[in-house]
Amino acid sequence: MPGISRLRLGDLDREIESILSLGLRSVLLFGLPAKKDATGSTGCGDDNIVSQAAARIKKLTDRLVVMTDVCLCEYTDHGHCGIVREGSIDNDETLEALAKMSIAHARAGADFVAPSGMMDGMVSAIRRGLDDAALSDVGIMSYAVKYASSFYGPFREAADSKPAFGDRRSYQMDPGNVREALAEAQLDIDEGADLIMVKPALPYLDVVHRVREAFPQMPLAAYQVSGEYSMIKAAAANGWLSERDAVLESLTSIKRAGADLIITYFAKDAAGWLRG
């Protein structure tokens, strides 16, 4: 992913200064631990890398909304989004881990936690955990509609989170199914999500639009994922299109489809272009 780097905690101050100078108002944090294990335990402790980053940002500024990705895939040695028992995801045990991770992030200063593993009941488990920990003011941005997509490849390489066996189709959605998207979004809203997301964005603009129409009062995000980013970068590097024009056109299409919030690796570039 040209132009995108993994950052150490020591690099965070300079990066946050750059983000603020461009007028951006929120960040979504992902973590890459020094060690991984079968249960993703390094992501659930109070000193996990995302909690450390969230706390550092909050000490630096009160001008950014800090969102944190809540999933085990970055912390498990097998790369799956849940705890595996006898070759299958143990959904209930995974929910306990996601709640612990969310509480750790929230205590460190996260304004929103963002569960992305598509586990059944993840929003209700996290909401209950946060409320029981007296953290009811922390919001939940749910990856409610997350498809089993080929466009995640560059991120999985960067985060070393490619599944060691099988795939994620048992818990991520079938690309051919839009009715399931509406059902999954409704479930997460009913469980207490404050904001819902469709992922990826560009190959699923029709889904973004359908979700927008079905839930007009619900804040909606769309995630322009690593594969979408890398395709535009590769085409621009070969001189096949104008990067600036293609990026702004793609972001406009996501907004036009109905997204209130766009998560994109082009955020800093786009902000600079729009500011002139």
PASEBA-1860 file (N, C-alpha, C; in nm, 3 decimals):
! residues 276
1> MPGISRLR> 0.085/-0.119/0.000/0.000/0.000/0.000/0.089/0.124/0.000 ~ 0.126/0.174/-0.117/0.216/0.289/-0.126/0.161/0.409/-0.049 ~ 0.247/0.470/0.031/0.206/0.589/0.106/0.145/0.559/0.241 ~ 0.126/0.432/0.273/0.069/0.393/0.402/0.175/0.318/0.481 ~ 0.191/0.354/0.607/0.293/0.291/0.691/0.234/0.248/0.825 ~ 0.288/0.140/0.879/0.260/0.104/1.017/0.342/0.196/1.106 ~ 0.280/0.248/1.211/0.347/0.345/1.297/0.379/0.286/1.433 ~ 0.494/0.323/1.486/0.526/0.294/1.625/0.464/0.403/1.712
9> LGDLDREI> 0.448/0.372/1.840/0.390/0.472/1.931/0.471/0.602/1.929 ~ 0.603/0.590/1.914/0.687/0.708/1.911/0.665/0.797/1.790 ~ 0.603/0.742/1.684/0.575/0.821/1.564/0.438/0.888/1.569 ~ 0.362/0.858/1.673/0.222/0.898/1.675/0.204/1.049/1.689 ~ 0.287/1.114/1.769/0.271/1.257/1.791/0.277/1.335/1.659 ~ 0.378/1.305/1.578/0.395/1.375/1.451/0.278/1.346/1.357 ~ 0.230/1.220/1.358/0.119/1.184/1.270/-0.009/1.257/1.311 ~ -0.035/1.266/1.439/-0.156/1.335/1.487/-0.149/1.484/1.455
17> ESILSLGL> -0.033/1.543/1.467/-0.017/1.684/1.430/-0.051/1.704/1.282 ~ -0.006/1.611/1.197/-0.034/1.619/1.054/-0.183/1.606/1.027 ~ -0.247/1.513/1.094/-0.391/1.490/1.077/-0.470/1.615/1.118 ~ -0.435/1.672/1.231/-0.506/1.791/1.278/-0.485/1.910/1.185 ~ -0.365/1.922/1.129/-0.337/2.035/1.040/-0.421/2.031/0.913 ~ -0.467/1.912/0.876/-0.549/1.895/0.756/-0.698/1.910/0.784 ~ -0.734/1.928/0.910/-0.874/1.947/0.944/-0.952/1.819/0.962 ~ -0.884/1.704/0.965/-0.955/1.577/0.989/-1.000/1.570/1.133
25> RSVLLFGL> -1.113/1.501/1.155/-1.174/1.506/1.288/-1.184/1.372/1.358 ~ -1.143/1.264/1.292/-1.151/1.134/1.358/-1.046/1.039/1.302 ~ -1.010/0.941/1.382/-0.917/0.836/1.341/-0.974/0.701/1.383 ~ -0.939/0.598/1.307/-0.976/0.461/1.340/-0.847/0.382/1.357 ~ -0.826/0.329/1.477/-0.700/0.265/1.512/-0.707/0.113/1.497 ~ -0.601/0.057/1.438/-0.580/-0.087/1.431/-0.447/-0.117/1.500 ~ -0.435/-0.238/1.555/-0.314/-0.271/1.627/-0.243/-0.393/1.572 ~ -0.112/-0.391/1.578/-0.030/-0.506/1.540/0.062/-0.537/1.658
33> PAKKDATG> 0.034/-0.645/1.732/0.110/-0.673/1.853/0.246/-0.735/1.824 ~ 0.331/-0.733/1.924/0.462/-0.796/1.911/0.450/-0.948/1.908 ~ 0.349/-1.002/1.977/0.328/-1.146/1.982/0.181/-1.177/1.958 ~ 0.156/-1.291/1.894/0.021/-1.338/1.871/0.006/-1.476/1.932 ~ -0.119/-1.511/1.967/-0.145/-1.645/2.019/-0.280/-1.693/1.970 ~ -0.322/-1.810/2.013/-0.443/-1.873/1.960/-0.570/-1.800/1.998 ~ -0.568/-1.728/2.110/-0.690/-1.661/2.157/-0.686/-1.510/2.142 ~ -0.577/-1.456/2.086/-0.569/-1.311/2.070/-0.559/-1.235/2.201
41> STGCGDDN> -0.498/-1.299/2.302/-0.498/-1.241/2.436/-0.425/-1.108/2.444 ~ -0.324/-1.087/2.357/-0.250/-0.961/2.364/-0.334/-0.841/2.323 ~ -0.448/-0.865/2.260/-0.536/-0.754/2.223/-0.637/-0.718/2.329 ~ -0.646/-0.798/2.435/-0.754/-0.782/2.533/-0.707/-0.724/2.666 ~ -0.577/-0.722/2.690/-0.527/-0.667/2.815/-0.532/-0.515/2.817 ~ -0.521/-0.458/2.937/-0.530/-0.313/2.950/-0.415/-0.241/2.880 ~ -0.301/-0.310/2.862/-0.185/-0.247/2.800/-0.171/-0.283/2.653 ~ -0.279/-0.326/2.588/-0.271/-0.361/2.447/-0.232/-0.238/2.365
49> IVSQAAAR> -0.178/-0.262/2.246/-0.119/-0.156/2.167/-0.220/-0.049/2.124 ~ -0.344/-0.089/2.099/-0.445/0.010/2.059/-0.482/0.099/2.177 ~ -0.494/0.040/2.296/-0.524/0.121/2.415/-0.411/0.220/2.441 ~ -0.289/0.177/2.423/-0.176/0.269/2.442/-0.183/0.385/2.344 ~ -0.218/0.354/2.219/-0.228/0.459/2.117/-0.344/0.554/2.148 ~ -0.458/0.500/2.188/-0.574/0.584/2.219/-0.543/0.678/2.334 ~ -0.478/0.626/2.438/-0.444/0.710/2.553/-0.347/0.820/2.513 ~ -0.253/0.788/2.428/-0.155/0.887/2.385/-0.221/0.998/2.304
57> IKKLTDRL> -0.312/0.961/2.216/-0.381/1.062/2.136/-0.462/1.154/2.224 ~ -0.531/1.098/2.322/-0.615/1.179/2.409/-0.532/1.275/2.495 ~ -0.408/1.237/2.525/-0.319/1.329/2.597/-0.272/1.441/2.506 ~ -0.261/1.410/2.376/-0.213/1.510/2.280/-0.319/1.612/2.244 ~ -0.445/1.567/2.231/-0.550/1.656/2.179/-0.688/1.609/2.222 ~ -0.779/1.703/2.232/-0.920/1.670/2.253/-1.002/1.702/2.128 ~ -0.933/1.721/2.015/-0.998/1.761/1.891/-1.025/1.645/1.796 ~ -0.988/1.525/1.835/-1.011/1.409/1.749/-1.105/1.310/1.816
65> VVMTDVCL> -1.199/1.258/1.738/-1.279/1.144/1.782/-1.195/1.019/1.756 ~ -1.170/0.943/1.860/-1.087/0.822/1.849/-1.177/0.699/1.843 ~ -1.167/0.628/1.732/-1.239/0.503/1.712/-1.138/0.389/1.709 ~ -1.176/0.273/1.761/-1.082/0.161/1.766/-1.145/0.036/1.707 ~ -1.069/-0.032/1.622/-1.116/-0.159/1.567/-1.113/-0.265/1.676 ~ -1.223/-0.340/1.687/-1.234/-0.446/1.787/-1.254/-0.579/1.714 ~ -1.146/-0.655/1.702/-1.148/-0.784/1.635/-1.024/-0.861/1.678 ~ -1.031/-0.993/1.673/-0.918/-1.075/1.715/-0.821/-1.108/1.601
73> CEYTDHGH> -0.858/-1.080/1.477/-0.777/-1.129/1.364/-0.635/-1.076/1.366 ~ -0.614/-0.954/1.417/-0.480/-0.897/1.421/-0.395/-0.956/1.532 ~ -0.459/-1.027/1.626/-0.390/-1.074/1.746/-0.380/-1.227/1.755 ~ -0.451/-1.299/1.668/-0.446/-1.444/1.672/-0.339/-1.497/1.577 ~ -0.274/-1.607/1.619/-0.170/-1.663/1.533/-0.227/-1.738/1.414 ~ -0.358/-1.765/1.415/-0.422/-1.832/1.301/-0.494/-1.735/1.209 ~ -0.507/-1.609/1.248/-0.562/-1.507/1.160/-0.713/-1.499/1.152 ~ -0.784/-1.583/1.224/-0.930/-1.574/1.222/-0.979/-1.468/1.319
81> CGIVREGS> -1.102/-1.424/1.297/-1.159/-1.314/1.375/-1.216/-1.359/1.509 ~ -1.213/-1.489/1.535/-1.265/-1.542/1.660/-1.175/-1.651/1.714 ~ -1.207/-1.695/1.835/-1.133/-1.803/1.900/-1.177/-1.935/1.838 ~ -1.081/-2.015/1.796/-1.109/-2.141/1.727/-1.099/-2.257/1.825 ~ -1.204/-2.339/1.828/-1.207/-2.460/1.907/-1.247/-2.576/1.816 ~ -1.163/-2.676/1.807/-1.189/-2.795/1.726/-1.224/-2.758/1.581 ~ -1.151/-2.662/1.528/-1.165/-2.625/1.388/-1.277/-2.529/1.355 ~ -1.352/-2.484/1.456/-1.464/-2.391/1.433/-1.454/-2.272/1.527
89> IDNDETLE> -1.514/-2.161/1.484/-1.517/-2.042/1.568/-1.611/-2.064/1.686 ~ -1.561/-2.041/1.807/-1.644/-2.043/1.927/-1.701/-1.903/1.946 ~ -1.822/-1.883/1.900/-1.882/-1.750/1.897/-1.893/-1.690/2.037 ~ -1.944/-1.769/2.133/-1.969/-1.715/2.267/-1.839/-1.678/2.338 ~ -1.737/-1.763/2.326/-1.609/-1.730/2.389/-1.548/-1.606/2.323 ~ -1.567/-1.594/2.193/-1.517/-1.476/2.123/-1.586/-1.349/2.172 ~ -1.715/-1.357/2.199/-1.788/-1.239/2.248/-1.728/-1.189/2.380 ~ -1.690/-1.279/2.466/-1.629/-1.240/2.593/-1.499/-1.164/2.568
97> ALAKMSIA> -1.420/-1.213/2.473/-1.293/-1.147/2.441/-1.317/-1.008/2.380 ~ -1.417/-0.997/2.292/-1.446/-0.868/2.229/-1.493/-0.766/2.332 ~ -1.571/-0.811/2.430/-1.616/-0.721/2.535/-1.498/-0.671/2.618 ~ -1.404/-0.762/2.651/-1.286/-0.722/2.727/-1.202/-0.622/2.649 ~ -1.184/-0.648/2.520/-1.107/-0.557/2.436/-1.173/-0.419/2.430 ~ -1.303/-0.417/2.415/-1.376/-0.290/2.406/-1.363/-0.210/2.535 ~ -1.375/-0.277/2.648/-1.362/-0.209/2.777/-1.222/-0.150/2.792 ~ -1.119/-0.227/2.753/-0.981/-0.176/2.761/-0.963/-0.052/2.674
105> HARAGADF> -1.015/-0.056/2.551/-1.006/0.060/2.463/-1.079/0.181/2.520 ~ -1.198/0.156/2.572/-1.279/0.266/2.625/-1.214/0.330/2.747 ~ -1.159/0.248/2.835/-1.091/0.302/2.953/-0.970/0.385/2.915 ~ -0.909/0.352/2.801/-0.791/0.426/2.755/-0.827/0.558/2.688 ~ -0.956/0.576/2.654/-0.998/0.701/2.594/-1.072/0.692/2.463 ~ -1.096/0.572/2.412/-1.170/0.560/2.286/-1.310/0.619/2.299 ~ -1.350/0.695/2.198/-1.486/0.751/2.195/-1.585/0.652/2.135 ~ -1.537/0.572/2.039/-1.617/0.467/1.976/-1.533/0.341/1.968
113> VAPSGMMD> -1.595/0.227/1.993/-1.533/0.098/1.961/-1.604/0.044/1.839 ~ -1.529/-0.027/1.754/-1.582/-0.067/1.624/-1.563/-0.217/1.602 ~ -1.657/-0.299/1.647/-1.645/-0.444/1.627/-1.658/-0.481/1.480 ~ -1.559/-0.558/1.431/-1.553/-0.585/1.288/-1.554/-0.734/1.253 ~ -1.568/-0.821/1.352/-1.553/-0.964/1.327/-1.678/-1.036/1.281 ~ -1.792/-0.968/1.275/-1.918/-1.029/1.230/-1.957/-1.150/1.316 ~ -1.930/-1.144/1.444/-1.977/-1.248/1.536/-2.122/-1.222/1.574 ~ -2.202/-1.327/1.585/-2.342/-1.311/1.624/-2.349/-1.258/1.767
121> GMVSAIRR> -2.424/-1.148/1.785/-2.443/-1.091/1.918/-2.331/-1.002/1.966 ~ -2.239/-0.963/1.876/-2.122/-0.887/1.922/-2.161/-0.750/1.977 ~ -2.258/-0.684/1.916/-2.294/-0.550/1.961/-2.357/-0.556/2.100 ~ -2.449/-0.650/2.122/-2.513/-0.659/2.253/-2.413/-0.696/2.361 ~ -2.319/-0.786/2.330/-2.218/-0.826/2.429/-2.129/-0.708/2.466 ~ -2.089/-0.630/2.368/-2.004/-0.514/2.394/-2.081/-0.406/2.468 ~ -2.205/-0.381/2.426/-2.285/-0.279/2.494/-2.306/-0.314/2.640 ~ -2.334/-0.440/2.666/-2.353/-0.485/2.804/-2.224/-0.470/2.884
129> GLDDAALS> -2.111/-0.508/2.823/-1.983/-0.496/2.890/-1.948/-0.352/2.923 ~ -1.968/-0.263/2.826/-1.940/-0.122/2.849/-2.030/-0.063/2.957 ~ -2.158/-0.096/2.951/-2.250/-0.043/3.051/-2.215/-0.092/3.191 ~ -2.182/-0.221/3.203/-2.146/-0.278/3.333/-2.018/-0.217/3.388 ~ -1.931/-0.169/3.298/-1.806/-0.106/3.340/-1.819/0.045/3.355 ~ -1.942/0.096/3.358/-1.970/0.239/3.373/-1.910/0.319/3.257 ~ -1.919/0.262/3.138/-1.867/0.328/3.018/-1.978/0.344/2.914 ~ -2.095/0.376/2.960/-2.212/0.381/2.872/-2.208/0.495/2.772
137> DVGIMSYA> -2.119/0.593/2.795/-2.109/0.706/2.701/-2.020/0.675/2.581 ~ -1.957/0.558/2.579/-1.874/0.517/2.465/-1.963/0.456/2.358 ~ -1.951/0.503/2.236/-2.037/0.457/2.127/-1.984/0.331/2.061 ~ -2.072/0.268/1.984/-2.036/0.148/1.908/-2.062/0.174/1.760 ~ -1.956/0.166/1.681/-1.969/0.170/1.535/-1.954/0.026/1.487 ~ -2.062/-0.035/1.448/-2.059/-0.176/1.412/-2.032/-0.196/1.262 ~ -1.938/-0.287/1.233/-1.922/-0.335/1.096/-2.040/-0.429/1.070 ~ -2.157/-0.372/1.057/-2.280/-0.451/1.050/-2.289/-0.531/0.920
145> VKYASSFY> -2.241/-0.471/0.810/-2.253/-0.532/0.678/-2.111/-0.546/0.621 ~ -2.050/-0.659/0.648/-1.912/-0.683/0.606/-1.907/-0.807/0.519 ~ -1.873/-0.786/0.393/-1.875/-0.895/0.296/-1.742/-0.972/0.294 ~ -1.749/-1.099/0.258/-1.631/-1.182/0.236/-1.572/-1.140/0.103 ~ -1.482/-1.045/0.107/-1.437/-0.976/-0.014/-1.290/-1.006/-0.046 ~ -1.260/-1.003/-0.175/-1.121/-1.017/-0.220/-1.044/-0.887/-0.207 ~ -1.111/-0.779/-0.171/-1.047/-0.648/-0.166/-0.975/-0.619/-0.034 ~ -0.970/-0.716/0.057/-0.902/-0.696/0.185/-0.755/-0.736/0.181
153> GPFREAAD> -0.709/-0.790/0.069/-0.578/-0.850/0.062/-0.462/-0.765/0.111 ~ -0.446/-0.640/0.065/-0.331/-0.561/0.110/-0.329/-0.538/0.260 ~ -0.445/-0.516/0.321/-0.449/-0.498/0.467/-0.406/-0.626/0.539 ~ -0.454/-0.739/0.491/-0.417/-0.865/0.556/-0.267/-0.890/0.550 ~ -0.205/-0.850/0.441/-0.060/-0.863/0.432/0.007/-0.770/0.532 ~ -0.042/-0.646/0.540/0.019/-0.547/0.629/0.004/-0.586/0.776 ~ -0.111/-0.643/0.811/-0.138/-0.679/0.950/-0.104/-0.824/0.982 ~ -0.051/-0.896/0.883/-0.018/-1.038/0.900/-0.138/-1.113/0.958
161> SKPAFGDR> -0.255/-1.092/0.898/-0.378/-1.149/0.953/-0.452/-1.239/0.854 ~ -0.382/-1.286/0.753/-0.444/-1.380/0.659/-0.471/-1.511/0.730 ~ -0.591/-1.570/0.716/-0.621/-1.695/0.786/-0.521/-1.805/0.750 ~ -0.474/-1.874/0.853/-0.377/-1.983/0.832/-0.444/-2.107/0.773 ~ -0.574/-2.117/0.788/-0.650/-2.228/0.731/-0.791/-2.180/0.702 ~ -0.855/-2.241/0.603/-0.992/-2.204/0.568/-1.003/-2.059/0.523 ~ -1.121/-2.004/0.539/-1.145/-1.864/0.506/-1.247/-1.807/0.605 ~ -1.298/-1.689/0.576/-1.388/-1.621/0.670/-1.532/-1.621/0.622
169> RSYQMDPG> -1.562/-1.706/0.527/-1.696/-1.705/0.469/-1.803/-1.757/0.564 ~ -1.763/-1.824/0.671/-1.863/-1.873/0.766/-1.917/-1.761/0.854 ~ -1.846/-1.647/0.859/-1.896/-1.537/0.942/-1.902/-1.404/0.869 ~ -1.838/-1.392/0.753/-1.858/-1.275/0.669/-1.962/-1.307/0.562 ~ -2.014/-1.204/0.496/-2.134/-1.220/0.414/-2.105/-1.258/0.269 ~ -2.200/-1.326/0.209/-2.196/-1.366/0.068/-2.211/-1.242/-0.019 ~ -2.115/-1.214/-0.108/-2.125/-1.094/-0.192/-2.252/-1.085/-0.277 ~ -2.316/-1.198/-0.303/-2.435/-1.195/-0.386/-2.564/-1.165/-0.312
177> NVREALAE> -2.556/-1.145/-0.180/-2.677/-1.135/-0.099/-2.691/-0.995/-0.041 ~ -2.796/-0.923/-0.083/-2.821/-0.790/-0.027/-2.928/-0.793/0.081 ~ -3.020/-0.891/0.075/-3.124/-0.899/0.178/-3.063/-0.928/0.314 ~ -2.958/-1.009/0.316/-2.890/-1.037/0.442/-2.830/-0.909/0.501 ~ -2.786/-0.819/0.416/-2.729/-0.693/0.464/-2.830/-0.615/0.547 ~ -2.953/-0.610/0.498/-3.056/-0.537/0.570/-3.090/-0.605/0.702 ~ -3.089/-0.739/0.701/-3.118/-0.813/0.824/-3.008/-0.794/0.926 ~ -2.882/-0.800/0.881/-2.769/-0.783/0.972/-2.767/-0.642/1.031
185> AQLDIDEG> -2.795/-0.542/0.948/-2.799/-0.405/0.998/-2.909/-0.388/1.102 ~ -3.025/-0.446/1.077/-3.135/-0.435/1.172/-3.099/-0.500/1.306 ~ -3.034/-0.616/1.300/-2.994/-0.684/1.423/-2.901/-0.597/1.507 ~ -2.802/-0.536/1.441/-2.706/-0.456/1.517/-2.769/-0.329/1.572 ~ -2.862/-0.271/1.498/-2.935/-0.155/1.549/-3.016/-0.194/1.672 ~ -3.084/-0.306/1.664/-3.164/-0.354/1.776/-3.078/-0.384/1.899 ~ -2.953/-0.426/1.875/-2.864/-0.460/1.986/-2.796/-0.339/2.048 ~ -2.811/-0.222/1.985/-2.759/-0.101/2.046/-2.647/-0.030/1.973
193> ADLIMVKP> -2.625/-0.062/1.845/-2.522/0.009/1.768/-2.561/0.156/1.753 ~ -2.462/0.243/1.763/-2.484/0.386/1.745/-2.458/0.431/1.602 ~ -2.383/0.350/1.528/-2.343/0.381/1.391/-2.317/0.248/1.323 ~ -2.363/0.232/1.200/-2.343/0.107/1.129/-2.260/0.131/1.003 ~ -2.198/0.024/0.955/-2.103/0.037/0.844/-2.130/-0.068/0.737 ~ -2.101/-0.031/0.613/-2.095/-0.124/0.500/-1.949/-0.131/0.455 ~ -1.900/-0.253/0.433/-1.761/-0.275/0.395/-1.753/-0.395/0.301 ~ -1.681/-0.380/0.186/-1.616/-0.264/0.126/-1.718/-0.160/0.077
201> ALPYLDVV> -1.665/-0.053/0.014/-1.752/0.056/-0.031/-1.783/0.049/-0.180 ~ -1.683/0.070/-0.266/-1.710/0.087/-0.409/-1.779/-0.033/-0.475 ~ -1.740/-0.159/-0.447/-1.811/-0.271/-0.511/-1.951/-0.292/-0.453 ~ -1.985/-0.216/-0.347/-2.112/-0.238/-0.278/-2.189/-0.107/-0.259 ~ -2.176/-0.017/-0.356/-2.250/0.109/-0.347/-2.400/0.086/-0.347 ~ -2.445/-0.018/-0.416/-2.588/-0.049/-0.414/-2.633/-0.089/-0.274 ~ -2.544/-0.159/-0.201/-2.577/-0.199/-0.064/-2.579/-0.077/0.028 ~ -2.481/0.012/0.010/-2.481/0.136/0.087/-2.615/0.208/0.068
209> HRVREAFP> -2.659/0.217/-0.056/-2.783/0.287/-0.087/-2.904/0.215/-0.027 ~ -2.907/0.082/-0.035/-3.018/0.007/0.021/-3.025/0.021/0.173 ~ -2.910/0.018/0.237/-2.907/0.034/0.383/-2.950/0.176/0.421 ~ -2.904/0.274/0.343/-2.943/0.413/0.369/-3.095/0.430/0.360 ~ -3.154/0.371/0.257/-3.299/0.382/0.239/-3.376/0.309/0.348 ~ -3.324/0.195/0.393/-3.394/0.115/0.493/-3.387/0.177/0.632 ~ -3.278/0.249/0.660/-3.257/0.305/0.794/-3.217/0.453/0.782 ~ -3.311/0.537/0.739/-3.277/0.676/0.707/-3.228/0.759/0.825
217> QMPLAAYQ> -3.264/0.720/0.947/-3.225/0.798/1.063/-3.096/0.747/1.129 ~ -3.041/0.637/1.077/-2.924/0.576/1.139/-2.795/0.627/1.075 ~ -2.700/0.677/1.154/-2.571/0.717/1.096/-2.506/0.599/1.025 ~ -2.456/0.624/0.904/-2.405/0.517/0.819/-2.263/0.549/0.771 ~ -2.174/0.453/0.789/-2.037/0.464/0.740/-2.015/0.366/0.627 ~ -1.919/0.397/0.541/-1.874/0.304/0.437/-1.722/0.306/0.437 ~ -1.663/0.188/0.420/-1.518/0.171/0.431/-1.459/0.144/0.294 ~ -1.381/0.242/0.244/-1.306/0.223/0.119/-1.179/0.147/0.156
225> VSGEYSMI> -1.178/0.017/0.130/-1.079/-0.073/0.189/-0.946/-0.073/0.114 ~ -0.852/-0.153/0.166/-0.715/-0.151/0.116/-0.703/-0.187/-0.032 ~ -0.783/-0.282/-0.078/-0.778/-0.319/-0.219/-0.825/-0.208/-0.310 ~ -0.927/-0.134/-0.267/-0.975/-0.020/-0.344/-0.867/0.087/-0.353 ~ -0.802/0.113/-0.240/-0.692/0.209/-0.234/-0.579/0.168/-0.328 ~ -0.539/0.041/-0.318/-0.423/-0.005/-0.393/-0.448/-0.007/-0.543 ~ -0.571/-0.036/-0.585/-0.602/-0.034/-0.728/-0.584/0.105/-0.787 ~ -0.636/0.206/-0.718/-0.622/0.342/-0.768/-0.475/0.383/-0.770
233> KAAAANGW> -0.403/0.347/-0.664/-0.261/0.381/-0.656/-0.183/0.316/-0.771 ~ -0.212/0.188/-0.798/-0.141/0.117/-0.904/-0.170/0.176/-1.041 ~ -0.298/0.208/-1.065/-0.334/0.266/-1.194/-0.270/0.403/-1.213 ~ -0.267/0.482/-1.105/-0.205/0.615/-1.114/-0.055/0.603/-1.138 ~ 0.008/0.507/-1.072/0.152/0.488/-1.088/0.189/0.450/-1.231 ~ 0.096/0.384/-1.300/0.119/0.345/-1.439/0.074/0.452/-1.537 ~ 0.024/0.564/-1.486/-0.018/0.672/-1.573/-0.151/0.648/-1.643 ~ -0.230/0.554/-1.589/-0.356/0.520/-1.654/-0.471/0.612/-1.614
241> LSERDAVL> -0.456/0.682/-1.502/-0.559/0.776/-1.461/-0.498/0.880/-1.368 ~ -0.572/0.986/-1.345/-0.529/1.090/-1.251/-0.568/1.046/-1.111 ~ -0.469/1.031/-1.024/-0.500/0.985/-0.888/-0.595/1.079/-0.817 ~ -0.567/1.208/-0.821/-0.651/1.305/-0.752/-0.795/1.296/-0.800 ~ -0.814/1.298/-0.931/-0.950/1.297/-0.986/-1.022/1.166/-0.953 ~ -0.951/1.054/-0.963/-1.013/0.925/-0.936/-1.051/0.911/-0.790 ~ -0.965/0.958/-0.702/-0.995/0.950/-0.558/-1.117/1.033/-0.524 ~ -1.117/1.158/-0.567/-1.230/1.245/-0.533/-1.360/1.197/-0.596
249> ESLTSIKR> -1.351/1.142/-0.717/-1.471/1.087/-0.781/-1.523/0.966/-0.703 ~ -1.432/0.880/-0.660/-1.474/0.761/-0.586/-1.535/0.799/-0.452 ~ -1.476/0.895/-0.382/-1.531/0.938/-0.254/-1.668/1.005/-0.273 ~ -1.681/1.081/-0.381/-1.811/1.142/-0.411/-1.918/1.036/-0.433 ~ -1.881/0.928/-0.502/-1.979/0.822/-0.529/-2.025/0.755/-0.400 ~ -1.934/0.739/-0.305/-1.970/0.678/-0.176/-2.064/0.770/-0.099 ~ -2.032/0.897/-0.099/-2.119/0.995/-0.033/-2.255/1.000/-0.101 ~ -2.255/1.000/-0.234/-2.380/1.006/-0.309/-2.469/0.885/-0.281
257> AGADLIIT> -2.407/0.770/-0.259/-2.484/0.648/-0.231/-2.554/0.654/-0.096 ~ -2.505/0.742/-0.007/-2.576/0.759/0.119/-2.492/0.754/0.245 ~ -2.360/0.742/0.232/-2.275/0.733/0.352/-2.262/0.869/0.419 ~ -2.276/0.870/0.550/-2.251/0.991/0.629/-2.103/1.005/0.662 ~ -2.036/0.892/0.675/-1.896/0.887/0.715/-1.821/0.793/0.622 ~ -1.705/0.836/0.573/-1.625/0.753/0.484/-1.492/0.723/0.552 ~ -1.460/0.595/0.562/-1.330/0.552/0.613/-1.245/0.518/0.492 ~ -1.131/0.586/0.478/-1.049/0.569/0.359/-0.903/0.594/0.390
265> YFAKDAAG> -0.815/0.519/0.323/-0.671/0.541/0.334/-0.628/0.667/0.260 ~ -0.718/0.724/0.182/-0.690/0.849/0.112/-0.727/0.972/0.194 ~ -0.762/0.956/0.320/-0.817/1.067/0.399/-0.726/1.189/0.399 ~ -0.599/1.169/0.425/-0.509/1.284/0.433/-0.491/1.351/0.297 ~ -0.475/1.270/0.192/-0.462/1.327/0.058/-0.587/1.404/0.020 ~ -0.703/1.341/0.043/-0.829/1.406/0.004/-0.851/1.535/0.081 ~ -0.819/1.534/0.209/-0.835/1.655/0.288/-0.747/1.767/0.236 ~ -0.625/1.733/0.198/-0.536/1.836/0.143/-0.585/1.890/0.012
273> WLRG> -0.633/1.802/-0.076/-0.686/1.848/-0.205/-0.809/1.936/-0.186 ~ -0.898/1.899/-0.098/-1.022/1.974/-0.078/-0.996/2.109/-0.013 ~ -0.890/2.118/0.066/-0.856/2.246/0.128/-0.784/2.339/0.030 ~ -0.741/2.281/-0.085/-0.675/2.363/-0.186/-0.530/2.389/-0.153
END
